[in-house]
Amino acid sequence: MAVPKRKTSKARRDKRRSSTWKLTLPGMTKCPKCGEYVLSHRVCKKCGVYHNKEVLAVEE
């Protein structure tokens, strides 16, 4: 059975773990009507437009 010869330091352990657990940013696009950043394939919360069609009636 393989046994490590030395203890892995906290710095070395944390360096190894740091890159694999990072979160990625979601795909954000600009709304074609108002220019607000929106998650892809979602209705714009500001103007209610999806795929250049008004889906929601948003009160201003």
Distance bins in CASP14 RR format, pairs under 12 A and 6 or more apart:
PFRMAT RR
TARGET T0000
AUTHOR 0000-0000-0000
RMODE 2
METHOD distances of the structure
MODEL  1
4 12 0 0 0 0 0 1 0 0 0 0 0
4 13 0 0 0 0 0 1 0 0 0 0 0
6 12 0 0 0 0 0 1 0 0 0 0 0
7 13 0 0 0 0 1 0 0 0 0 0 0
8 14 0 0 0 0 1 0 0 0 0 0 0
8 15 0 0 0 0 0 1 0 0 0 0 0
8 16 0 0 0 0 1 0 0 0 0 0 0
8 17 0 0 0 0 0 1 0 0 0 0 0
9 15 0 0 0 0 1 0 0 0 0 0 0
9 16 0 0 0 0 0 1 0 0 0 0 0
10 16 0 0 0 0 0 1 0 0 0 0 0
10 17 0 0 0 0 0 1 0 0 0 0 0
11 17 0 0 0 0 0 1 0 0 0 0 0
11 18 0 0 0 0 0 1 0 0 0 0 0
12 18 0 0 0 0 0 1 0 0 0 0 0
14 20 0 0 0 0 0 1 0 0 0 0 0
14 21 0 0 0 0 0 1 0 0 0 0 0
25 37 0 0 0 0 0 1 0 0 0 0 0
25 39 0 0 0 0 0 1 0 0 0 0 0
25 40 0 0 0 0 0 1 0 0 0 0 0
26 37 0 0 0 0 0 1 0 0 0 0 0
26 38 0 0 0 0 0 1 0 0 0 0 0
26 39 1 0 1 0 0 0 0 0 0 0 0
26 40 1 0 0 1 0 0 0 0 0 0 0
26 41 0 0 0 0 0 1 0 0 0 0 0
26 42 0 0 0 0 1 0 0 0 0 0 0
27 37 0 0 0 0 1 0 0 0 0 0 0
27 38 0 0 0 0 1 0 0 0 0 0 0
27 39 1 0 0 1 0 0 0 0 0 0 0
27 40 1 0 1 0 0 0 0 0 0 0 0
27 41 0 0 0 0 1 0 0 0 0 0 0
27 42 0 0 0 0 0 1 0 0 0 0 0
28 35 0 0 0 0 0 1 0 0 0 0 0
28 36 0 0 0 0 0 1 0 0 0 0 0
28 37 1 0 1 0 0 0 0 0 0 0 0
28 38 1 0 0 1 0 0 0 0 0 0 0
28 39 1 0 0 1 0 0 0 0 0 0 0
28 40 1 0 0 1 0 0 0 0 0 0 0
28 41 0 0 0 0 0 1 0 0 0 0 0
28 42 0 0 0 0 0 1 0 0 0 0 0
28 44 0 0 0 0 0 1 0 0 0 0 0
29 35 0 0 0 0 1 0 0 0 0 0 0
29 36 0 0 0 0 1 0 0 0 0 0 0
29 37 1 0 0 1 0 0 0 0 0 0 0
29 38 1 0 0 1 0 0 0 0 0 0 0
29 39 1 0 0 1 0 0 0 0 0 0 0
29 40 1 0 1 0 0 0 0 0 0 0 0
29 41 0 0 0 0 1 0 0 0 0 0 0
29 42 0 0 0 0 1 0 0 0 0 0 0
29 44 0 0 0 0 1 0 0 0 0 0 0
29 50 0 0 0 0 0 1 0 0 0 0 0
29 51 0 0 0 0 0 1 0 0 0 0 0
30 36 1 0 0 1 0 0 0 0 0 0 0
30 37 1 0 0 1 0 0 0 0 0 0 0
30 38 1 0 0 1 0 0 0 0 0 0 0
30 39 0 0 0 0 0 1 0 0 0 0 0
30 40 0 0 0 0 0 1 0 0 0 0 0
30 44 0 0 0 0 1 0 0 0 0 0 0
30 46 0 0 0 0 0 1 0 0 0 0 0
30 47 0 0 0 0 0 1 0 0 0 0 0
30 49 0 0 0 0 0 1 0 0 0 0 0
31 37 1 0 0 1 0 0 0 0 0 0 0
31 38 1 0 1 0 0 0 0 0 0 0 0
31 39 0 0 0 0 0 1 0 0 0 0 0
31 40 0 0 0 0 0 1 0 0 0 0 0
31 42 0 0 0 0 1 0 0 0 0 0 0
31 43 0 0 0 0 1 0 0 0 0 0 0
31 44 1 0 1 0 0 0 0 0 0 0 0
31 45 0 0 0 0 1 0 0 0 0 0 0
31 46 1 0 0 1 0 0 0 0 0 0 0
31 47 1 0 0 1 0 0 0 0 0 0 0
31 48 0 0 0 0 1 0 0 0 0 0 0
31 49 1 0 0 1 0 0 0 0 0 0 0
31 50 0 0 0 0 1 0 0 0 0 0 0
31 51 0 0 0 0 0 1 0 0 0 0 0
31 52 0 0 0 0 1 0 0 0 0 0 0
31 54 0 0 0 0 0 1 0 0 0 0 0
31 58 0 0 0 0 0 1 0 0 0 0 0
32 38 0 0 0 0 1 0 0 0 0 0 0
32 44 0 0 0 0 1 0 0 0 0 0 0
32 47 0 0 0 0 1 0 0 0 0 0 0
32 48 0 0 0 0 0 1 0 0 0 0 0
32 49 1 0 0 1 0 0 0 0 0 0 0
32 50 0 0 0 0 1 0 0 0 0 0 0
32 51 0 0 0 0 1 0 0 0 0 0 0
32 52 1 0 1 0 0 0 0 0 0 0 0
32 53 0 0 0 0 0 1 0 0 0 0 0
32 54 0 0 0 0 0 1 0 0 0 0 0
33 43 0 0 0 0 0 1 0 0 0 0 0
33 44 1 0 0 1 0 0 0 0 0 0 0
33 46 0 0 0 0 1 0 0 0 0 0 0
33 47 1 0 1 0 0 0 0 0 0 0 0
33 48 0 0 0 0 1 0 0 0 0 0 0
33 49 1 0 1 0 0 0 0 0 0 0 0
33 50 0 0 0 0 0 1 0 0 0 0 0
33 51 0 0 0 0 0 1 0 0 0 0 0
33 52 1 0 0 1 0 0 0 0 0 0 0
33 53 0 0 0 0 0 1 0 0 0 0 0
33 54 0 0 0 0 1 0 0 0 0 0 0
33 55 0 0 0 0 0 1 0 0 0 0 0
33 58 0 0 0 0 0 1 0 0 0 0 0
34 44 1 0 0 1 0 0 0 0 0 0 0
34 45 0 0 0 0 0 1 0 0 0 0 0
34 46 1 0 1 0 0 0 0 0 0 0 0
34 47 1 0 1 0 0 0 0 0 0 0 0
34 48 0 0 0 0 1 0 0 0 0 0 0
34 49 1 0 0 1 0 0 0 0 0 0 0
34 54 0 0 0 0 0 1 0 0 0 0 0
34 58 0 0 0 0 0 1 0 0 0 0 0
34 60 0 0 0 0 0 1 0 0 0 0 0
35 44 0 0 0 0 1 0 0 0 0 0 0
35 46 0 0 0 0 1 0 0 0 0 0 0
35 47 0 0 0 0 1 0 0 0 0 0 0
35 49 0 0 0 0 0 1 0 0 0 0 0
36 42 0 0 0 0 0 1 0 0 0 0 0
36 43 0 0 0 0 0 1 0 0 0 0 0
36 44 1 0 1 0 0 0 0 0 0 0 0
36 45 1 0 0 1 0 0 0 0 0 0 0
36 46 1 0 1 0 0 0 0 0 0 0 0
36 47 1 0 0 1 0 0 0 0 0 0 0
36 48 0 0 0 0 1 0 0 0 0 0 0
36 49 0 0 0 0 1 0 0 0 0 0 0
36 58 0 0 0 0 0 1 0 0 0 0 0
37 44 0 0 0 0 1 0 0 0 0 0 0
37 45 0 0 0 0 0 1 0 0 0 0 0
37 46 0 0 0 0 1 0 0 0 0 0 0
38 44 1 0 1 0 0 0 0 0 0 0 0
38 45 1 0 0 1 0 0 0 0 0 0 0
38 46 0 0 0 0 1 0 0 0 0 0 0
38 47 0 0 0 0 1 0 0 0 0 0 0
38 48 0 0 0 0 1 0 0 0 0 0 0
38 49 0 0 0 0 1 0 0 0 0 0 0
38 50 0 0 0 0 1 0 0 0 0 0 0
38 51 0 0 0 0 0 1 0 0 0 0 0
39 45 0 0 0 0 1 0 0 0 0 0 0
39 50 0 0 0 0 0 1 0 0 0 0 0
40 50 0 0 0 0 0 1 0 0 0 0 0
40 51 0 0 0 0 0 1 0 0 0 0 0
41 50 0 0 0 0 1 0 0 0 0 0 0
41 51 0 0 0 0 1 0 0 0 0 0 0
42 48 0 0 0 0 0 1 0 0 0 0 0
42 49 0 0 0 0 0 1 0 0 0 0 0
42 50 1 0 0 1 0 0 0 0 0 0 0
42 51 0 0 0 0 0 1 0 0 0 0 0
42 55 0 0 0 0 0 1 0 0 0 0 0
42 56 0 0 0 0 0 1 0 0 0 0 0
43 49 1 0 0 1 0 0 0 0 0 0 0
43 50 1 0 1 0 0 0 0 0 0 0 0
43 51 0 0 0 0 1 0 0 0 0 0 0
43 52 0 0 0 0 0 1 0 0 0 0 0
43 53 0 0 0 0 1 0 0 0 0 0 0
43 54 0 0 0 0 1 0 0 0 0 0 0
43 55 1 0 1 0 0 0 0 0 0 0 0
43 56 1 0 1 0 0 0 0 0 0 0 0
43 57 0 0 0 0 0 1 0 0 0 0 0
43 58 0 0 0 0 1 0 0 0 0 0 0
44 50 1 0 0 1 0 0 0 0 0 0 0
44 51 0 0 0 0 0 1 0 0 0 0 0
44 52 0 0 0 0 0 1 0 0 0 0 0
44 53 0 0 0 0 0 1 0 0 0 0 0
44 54 0 0 0 0 1 0 0 0 0 0 0
44 55 0 0 0 0 1 0 0 0 0 0 0
44 56 0 0 0 0 1 0 0 0 0 0 0
44 58 0 0 0 0 1 0 0 0 0 0 0
45 55 0 0 0 0 0 1 0 0 0 0 0
45 56 0 0 0 0 1 0 0 0 0 0 0
45 58 1 0 0 1 0 0 0 0 0 0 0
46 56 0 0 0 0 0 1 0 0 0 0 0
46 58 1 0 0 1 0 0 0 0 0 0 0
46 59 0 0 0 0 0 1 0 0 0 0 0
46 60 0 0 0 0 1 0 0 0 0 0 0
47 53 0 0 0 0 0 1 0 0 0 0 0
47 54 1 0 0 1 0 0 0 0 0 0 0
47 55 0 0 0 0 1 0 0 0 0 0 0
47 56 0 0 0 0 1 0 0 0 0 0 0
47 57 0 0 0 0 0 1 0 0 0 0 0
47 58 1 0 0 1 0 0 0 0 0 0 0
47 59 0 0 0 0 0 1 0 0 0 0 0
47 60 0 0 0 0 1 0 0 0 0 0 0
48 54 1 0 0 1 0 0 0 0 0 0 0
48 55 1 0 1 0 0 0 0 0 0 0 0
48 56 1 0 1 0 0 0 0 0 0 0 0
48 57 1 0 0 1 0 0 0 0 0 0 0
48 58 1 0 1 0 0 0 0 0 0 0 0
48 59 0 0 0 0 0 1 0 0 0 0 0
48 60 0 0 0 0 0 1 0 0 0 0 0
49 55 1 0 0 1 0 0 0 0 0 0 0
49 56 0 0 0 0 1 0 0 0 0 0 0
49 57 0 0 0 0 0 1 0 0 0 0 0
49 58 0 0 0 0 1 0 0 0 0 0 0
50 56 0 0 0 0 1 0 0 0 0 0 0
50 58 0 0 0 0 0 1 0 0 0 0 0
END
